[in-house]
Amino acid sequence: MAAQQSPAAAAAQTLEMFHPSVWGDFFLTNPSQTQQTVSGWNVQVLALKQDVERMLRATSEKPAQKLSFIDVVQRLGIGYLFETEIDHQIKLIYHDHHSSSRSDDGVEGTDISAVSLRFRLMRQHGYHVPSDVFNKFKDIDGKFKSELSSDMEGILSLYEAAHLGVPGENILDEAIDFTTTCLLKYVAEHLDSDEALAERVSHALKRPLRKGVEKQEQLFFISMYEQDRNHDPTLLGLAKLCFNVVQDLYQKELRALTK
């Protein structure tokens, strides 16, 4: 009869079956921020949060501008601080637009960037916006108008929106094909360019926003937003603080798990 294996020996044998952690002792040896530093960050977060709340409520009554502001807030990774207000405003914009007798008329209705942004944000928040809103951007042959390719911001916005399609929405499949071709051509023509738009386009082609890892996308967008001459210092400052606070929390949790 075989001798019974001790619990310690059994545990050791079990551990041998698993590959060592690729992180090693990194989280044990990597120093975390002091409590004083983190407390200081949290105080700054509260102050900036109040400023952004006022900005969020005071944004333009034009739906496109308000949605653009909400999009920046969310992509910077600070949307969770304003969930209630953002949900409320998205709901108002959705019901105001769809209860109106008009349909995508005016400047916003013919702006591919604005229409695509509204479509993407509404779907991200669970509202069903019909994909036929993009039919107006097709020519008489049923293809997306070639002149759209001159508006690269609009093409990029349509590209990101089209990835929120569901099976059977052929127009969104066509939009992905059309915008991908335009974006690839743009990258090829700006291969040696240092401009932020070229970097954003290249990044989107590798990993559309819909398929990205949230924290990685937030870090990338923070770096891109900082390069924008028109960026808002309050939004950028809050985004960096929140990222640092959450990163420190994750590191402390991983240290505890490693132990």
Secondary structure as UniProt FT lines:
FT   HELIX           7..15
FT   TURN            16..17
FT   TURN            22..25
FT   HELIX           26..29
FT   HELIX           35..58
FT   HELIX           63..75
FT   TURN            76..77
FT   HELIX           79..82
FT   HELIX           83..99
FT   HELIX           106..110
FT   HELIX           112..124
FT   TURN            125..126
FT   HELIX           131..137
FT   TURN            140..141
FT   HELIX           146..150
FT   HELIX           152..162
FT   TURN            163..164
FT   TURN            167..168
FT   HELIX           170..189
FT   TURN            190..192
FT   HELIX           196..206
FT   HELIX           209..211
FT   HELIX           214..227
FT   TURN            229..230
FT   HELIX           233..258
//
